[in-house]
Amino acid sequence: MVGIFVVSFSLADPDNYCVSSGSFVASQLTNGIVIGIIYGLMALGLTLIFSILGIVSFAHGEFYMIGGMVVYYFTKVWFPGSHPLLALVAACLITFAIGT
């Protein structure tokens, strides 16, 4: 499927940066896979809550946003230049503490 798009774009405009650079296509493919995994995990969480409790709880979105904001503030405001994985661990712990 991806090959069809690449070939069609390259035939339309062979000088286009998007198709002349293989790294751009690989980067966009990686971004799509990562976003798909995140959406899948969110859907899995909603499905588990609904199947176990029998109610629809949309609090997952709030917790994802809290985690994202903690990572942002950790790496940009509180500890500039810190490693993003350290911020991810901190976001998990803080979000867990808020959720319980």
C-alpha positions as CSV (number, residue, x, y, z in Angstrom):
1,M,0.0,0.0,0.0
2,V,2.8,2.4,0.9
3,G,4.6,1.5,-2.3
4,I,1.6,2.5,-4.4
5,F,1.6,6.0,-2.8
6,V,5.3,6.4,-3.2
7,V,5.2,5.3,-6.9
8,S,2.2,7.5,-7.6
9,F,3.8,10.6,-6.0
10,S,7.1,10.0,-7.8
11,L,5.3,9.8,-11.1
12,A,3.4,13.0,-10.4
13,D,6.5,15.0,-9.3
14,P,9.8,13.2,-9.4
15,D,11.7,16.2,-7.9
16,N,9.5,16.3,-4.8
17,Y,11.5,16.0,-1.6
18,C,8.9,13.7,0.0
19,V,9.6,10.9,-2.5
20,S,13.3,11.7,-3.4
21,S,14.4,11.2,0.2
22,G,13.9,7.7,1.5
23,S,14.5,8.9,5.1
24,F,11.4,11.1,4.9
25,V,9.2,8.2,3.9
26,A,10.8,6.0,6.6
27,S,10.2,8.7,9.2
28,Q,6.6,9.1,8.2
29,L,6.1,5.4,8.3
30,T,7.6,5.2,11.8
31,N,5.4,8.1,13.0
32,G,2.3,6.3,11.7
33,I,3.2,3.1,13.4
34,V,3.8,4.8,16.7
35,I,0.5,6.7,16.6
36,G,-1.3,3.5,15.7
37,I,0.3,1.8,18.7
38,I,-0.8,4.6,21.0
39,Y,-4.4,4.5,19.6
40,G,-4.4,0.8,20.0
41,L,-3.4,1.0,23.7
42,M,-6.0,3.6,24.3
43,A,-8.7,1.5,22.8
44,L,-7.5,-1.5,24.7
45,G,-7.8,0.4,28.0
46,L,-11.3,1.5,27.2
47,T,-12.3,-2.0,26.2
48,L,-10.9,-3.5,29.4
49,I,-12.7,-1.0,31.6
50,F,-15.9,-1.5,29.8
51,S,-15.7,-5.3,29.8
52,I,-14.8,-5.5,33.5
53,L,-16.9,-2.8,35.1
54,G,-19.7,-2.6,32.5
55,I,-19.5,1.2,32.3
56,V,-18.0,3.5,29.8
57,S,-15.2,5.6,31.4
58,F,-13.6,8.3,29.3
59,A,-11.1,9.2,32.0
60,H,-8.3,7.6,30.0
61,G,-8.0,10.7,27.9
62,E,-7.5,12.8,30.9
63,F,-4.8,10.6,32.2
64,Y,-3.0,10.6,28.9
65,M,-3.1,14.3,28.8
66,I,-1.8,14.6,32.4
67,G,1.1,12.2,31.5
68,G,1.9,14.2,28.4
69,M,1.9,17.5,30.3
70,V,4.2,16.0,33.1
71,V,6.7,14.8,30.4
72,Y,6.6,18.3,28.8
73,Y,7.1,20.1,32.1
74,F,9.7,17.6,33.3
75,T,11.9,18.0,30.2
76,K,11.3,21.8,29.5
77,V,10.5,23.5,32.7
78,W,11.5,21.6,35.8
79,F,14.6,19.9,34.6
80,P,15.6,21.3,31.2
81,G,17.9,18.9,29.3
82,S,16.9,15.8,31.2
83,H,16.5,12.5,29.4
84,P,13.0,11.9,28.0
85,L,12.9,8.3,29.4
86,L,13.4,9.7,32.9
87,A,10.5,12.0,32.3
88,L,8.4,9.1,31.0
89,V,9.0,7.2,34.3
90,A,8.1,10.3,36.3
91,A,5.0,10.8,34.3
92,C,3.9,7.2,34.9
93,L,4.5,7.5,38.7
94,I,2.7,10.9,39.0
95,T,-0.2,9.8,36.8
96,F,-0.5,6.6,38.9
97,A,-0.5,8.6,42.1
98,I,-3.2,10.9,40.8
99,G,-5.3,8.0,39.6
100,T,-5.4,6.1,42.9
